[in-house]
Amino acid sequence: MRRLMLIGLGLAVMSGVTLSLTGCIVVAPRPYGARVWVPAYYAPSGIYVSGHWRS
């Protein structure tokens, strides 16, 4: 039972981390423009927006 709870807790933590980092773009402040990768996502109207570079 303890092992099952530990596995469940591990899965919950891993899925929480995955969901919290999905679509997260982190760029350190720089004096010049930086190009970042924007992952693909579904827009609110259901339109699929493919991944692209944004400067």
C-alpha positions as CSV (number, residue, x, y, z in Angstrom):
1,M,0.0,0.0,0.0
2,R,2.8,2.4,0.9
3,R,4.5,1.7,-2.4
4,L,1.3,2.4,-4.3
5,M,0.9,5.7,-2.6
6,L,4.5,6.6,-3.3
7,I,4.1,5.8,-7.0
8,G,0.8,7.9,-7.1
9,L,2.5,10.8,-5.4
10,G,5.4,10.6,-7.9
11,L,3.1,10.6,-10.8
12,A,1.2,13.5,-9.4
13,V,4.3,15.5,-8.9
14,M,5.6,14.7,-12.4
15,S,2.3,15.6,-14.1
16,G,2.1,18.8,-12.1
17,V,5.6,19.9,-13.1
18,T,4.9,19.0,-16.8
19,L,1.6,21.0,-16.8
20,S,3.2,24.0,-15.1
21,L,6.1,24.1,-17.6
22,T,3.9,23.6,-20.7
23,G,4.2,26.6,-22.9
24,C,6.4,28.4,-20.5
25,I,9.0,30.6,-22.2
26,V,11.8,32.0,-20.0
27,V,14.3,34.4,-21.4
28,A,16.8,36.3,-19.3
29,P,16.7,40.1,-19.7
30,R,19.2,41.2,-22.4
31,P,20.0,44.6,-23.9
32,Y,19.1,43.1,-27.4
33,G,16.2,41.2,-28.7
34,A,16.4,37.4,-28.2
35,R,14.7,34.8,-30.3
36,V,12.5,32.3,-28.4
37,W,10.7,29.2,-29.5
38,V,6.9,29.4,-28.9
39,P,5.5,25.8,-28.7
40,A,2.4,24.7,-30.6
41,Y,-1.0,25.2,-28.9
42,Y,-4.7,25.3,-29.6
43,A,-6.2,28.8,-29.7
44,P,-9.4,29.4,-27.7
45,S,-11.5,29.0,-30.9
46,G,-10.0,25.5,-31.5
47,I,-7.5,26.6,-34.2
48,Y,-4.2,24.8,-34.0
49,V,-1.2,27.3,-34.0
50,S,2.1,25.5,-34.9
51,G,5.3,26.2,-33.0
52,H,7.4,29.1,-34.3
53,W,10.3,31.4,-33.4
54,R,9.5,34.8,-32.0
55,S,12.0,37.6,-31.7
